[in-house]
Structures are given as C-alpha cells and as structure tokens.
Amino acid sequence: MHKDLFIPGPTEVRPEILKEMSKPMIGHRSKEFTQLYEKVIPKLKKVLYTDQKVFLSTSSSTGVMESAVRNCSNKKILSCVCGAFSDRWNKIAEANGKDADRIEVEWGKAIKPEMVDKALSTGKYDAITFVHNETSTGVMNPLEEVAEVMKKYPDVMFLVDAVSSMVGYKIEVDKLGIDVCLAGVQKCWALPPGLTVFSVSDKALEKAKTVKNRGYYFDFLTFLKYDDKRHQTPATPAISIIYALDKQLDNILAEGPENRFKRHREMAEITRTWTKKYFGLFAEPGYESPTVTAVKNTRDISVSDLREKLNEKGYAISNGYGKLKQQTFRIAHMGDHTVEDIKKLLSVIDDILGLG
Ligand SMILES: Cc1ncc(COP(=O)(O)O)c(C=O)c1O
C-alpha cells in the first residue's frame, strides 16, 4: 500500500508530476534540452527572488553543501550549528580541508544574530554556513535578522541551506544578500529526489575565482561556463526530474508563491496547536518551523508503534532525528499537502492514541 508521506522528505509527489518524468529522453547537449533549461531557469529566479545565477546540480543537497564550502572560502568558515544538518555542514567543511570554527546552541534552540555578529567581528572568517530550517529539530533560524548582520560583513560569504524551507517559506535571495542558497527538490518542492537547485551571487562567483581546489563536479565556475555559453549543465543532468521541475514551477506560479507560503504557515499552525494540546513543541518558542514540527514526546508513547500503526493506515511520519529518535517525532507539513490533509492525518493519530 502506498503511504502518504508526512516525513520531512522525500515528500508526496503528485501523479501528474510523476507522469512528467516518463517523457521520452532527450540528449543533454541537444537543442531540446537547452529549451527546457531556458524555460526552467527564469522561473526558478522568480521563485527565489533573484536576478543572479541559479544552477541545477544532479546530486542531493549534501553535494551542493560541499560545493559551497569548497568554492567560497580560502580563509576560515564559521559554522552555525544547532542540529544534525548544520553539524554535517561543519563536518563537510573539515572533510574538504577547510578551516572551520563552530558557534553552537543546544538542539531545539535557534542561532541568534548577536552570536553571528560577535563571531564575525573578529575578522577571522570569509564564509558562514547557516542552515535556515533545521529539519532535525523543527527549528527555523532567523534568516532575516542574520541577513541584517551579514550586511555589516560584505566580504563574508553567506551560505544558506534552505533544504527544507525553499518554496515553503519566502526567501528573497537578493534582498537578503544570500551568496549561495541551496535546496534539494524532494522537500517543499514536492519532487522526487536527485536534483538540487542553488543560487550563486555574482560576489560568490568572483570569490570562487580566488579559491584553489574547487574540485571538478561541483566547481561553480564550470556551472557558470555551461550556463553562459550553452544554457546547459556541465555534466549529464537528471533530465526526467528537470521535466518534473518545469511542470512543478508552473504549478507553484499558478498557486501563487505567496499562497503557497501561506498554506505552509496554516498547516504548521494546525500542527502546532495539536502538538501543544497533546504533547509539547521541541523548538524554542518563536522559532518553530513552518514546514516540519518536532513533537516532544511528553506522553512517552512508543514512537515506533505509532509509526507502524500509521503505516498500516497508509500514512508515514518520522521518528526523531539521531539522538532524538524516541524523544521526539516529526510531522512534516511541506510540499503539496493541504490543510485538509494535515487535519486528516492528525485525526488518524488521535484515533490511534485515543486522544481527543
Ligand atoms: C536541512 C537539511 N540539510 C541538508 C540535508 C541533506 O540532504 P540530502 O540527504 O538530500 O543530501 C537535509 C536532509 O534532510 C536537510 O534537511
């Protein structure tokens, strides 16, 4: 039986999108591919609110997290760590031989702008890694406030993982001065995994020119060259997913990005109200994610039993991430799900747990 996915990625993909992926294959150096690319990129710029470059990477988000640190730093990186994925970005930096310091808060808490300001004021750093929405803890970090701080440090690259927030929350890339903004398409985009969308500022491209050992597959300047000269990707891309992306961009623009963000906010509010009534929120108050709620397991239920029973009824939610496996469980409200879908899921959980 198919399970309706309320996990924080991959998310549910509509049948019409899956159908788009069964289109006949085309060559990635063909005129047809260039036409597809030329359709997709301007629409991507629209939903990311940027006039700068947007590239497509055939990889999951982790690949572009690696790419960003490789291309944008030759001094020292400041890693803002508040959960599993922000921790991963720091480890990626180190694994690539980059010098990186951490500022860190307890899981469930948010990174505050003052912390970033204090660290950057030392002048030691030329890039920060910032996970906008920490999927592991259900925390949304204050992107706009940190962006304000970043304006004081124009030479520091602002690298943003928007993996579980892009197109579920309004991110105005140019206005916020984000140098790299990346997200795999299997979360709020509601597409199958395998492709990552990322914006790169002109400043980041200039910076990349000064950085040695940018690698090969993920070299920003190679993406730039193929984009400029051919309107294509450097290597063979996941063409089927790009077909799906093209269709989904039309759907997003037809829904209206603002409506999409509002729908995400509404789904989050319903989930939070339910969570506060029966359990507790894991996220620090004021920093709850609009796309995924980490529910504190205050009733000490068996998270695996709940997930199993939900599976039997055709639904999937996630356990807590890593060390939070039994302490929390996560309900994702992202992608193409509706308020009605979330209400239905919560009522099924009510039935299973005898709540309400
Ligand atoms: C915030 C965040 N960053 C990075 C990743 C890594 O993505 P992937 O496993 O698709 O490379 C995830 C995956 O869930 C995530 O939620």
Ligand as a Chemical Component Dictionary entry (heavy atoms), coordinates in Angstrom:
data_LIG
# 
_chem_comp.id                   LIG 
_chem_comp.type                 NON-POLYMER 
_chem_comp.pdbx_formal_charge   0 
_chem_comp.three_letter_code    LIG 
# 
loop_
_chem_comp_atom.comp_id 
_chem_comp_atom.atom_id 
_chem_comp_atom.alt_atom_id 
_chem_comp_atom.type_symbol 
_chem_comp_atom.charge 
_chem_comp_atom.model_Cartn_x 
_chem_comp_atom.model_Cartn_y 
_chem_comp_atom.model_Cartn_z 
_chem_comp_atom.pdbx_ordinal 
LIG C1 C1 C 0 18.332 20.968 6.393 1  
LIG C2 C2 C 0 18.913 19.838 5.613 2  
LIG N1 N1 N 0 20.129 19.997 5.061 3  
LIG C3 C3 C 0 20.701 19.020 4.363 4  
LIG C4 C4 C 0 20.077 17.814 4.164 5  
LIG C5 C5 C 0 20.756 16.747 3.385 6  
LIG O1 O1 O 0 20.043 16.438 2.251 7  
LIG P1 P1 P 0 20.391 15.172 1.334 8  
LIG O2 O2 O 0 20.339 13.963 2.216 9  
LIG O3 O3 O 0 19.273 15.169 0.354 10 
LIG O4 O4 O 0 21.717 15.403 0.743 11 
LIG C6 C6 C 0 18.819 17.601 4.713 12 
LIG C7 C7 C 0 18.124 16.306 4.552 13 
LIG O5 O5 O 0 17.096 16.037 5.120 14 
LIG C8 C8 C 0 18.217 18.649 5.450 15 
LIG O6 O6 O 0 17.006 18.503 5.977 16 
# 
loop_
_chem_comp_bond.comp_id 
_chem_comp_bond.atom_id_1 
_chem_comp_bond.atom_id_2 
_chem_comp_bond.value_order 
_chem_comp_bond.pdbx_ordinal 
LIG C1 C2 SING 1  
LIG C2 N1 SING 2  
LIG C2 C8 DOUB 3  
LIG N1 C3 DOUB 4  
LIG C3 C4 SING 5  
LIG C4 C5 SING 6  
LIG C4 C6 DOUB 7  
LIG C5 O1 SING 8  
LIG O1 P1 SING 9  
LIG P1 O2 DOUB 10 
LIG P1 O3 SING 11 
LIG P1 O4 SING 12 
LIG C6 C7 SING 13 
LIG C6 C8 SING 14 
LIG C7 O5 DOUB 15 
LIG C8 O6 SING 16 
# 
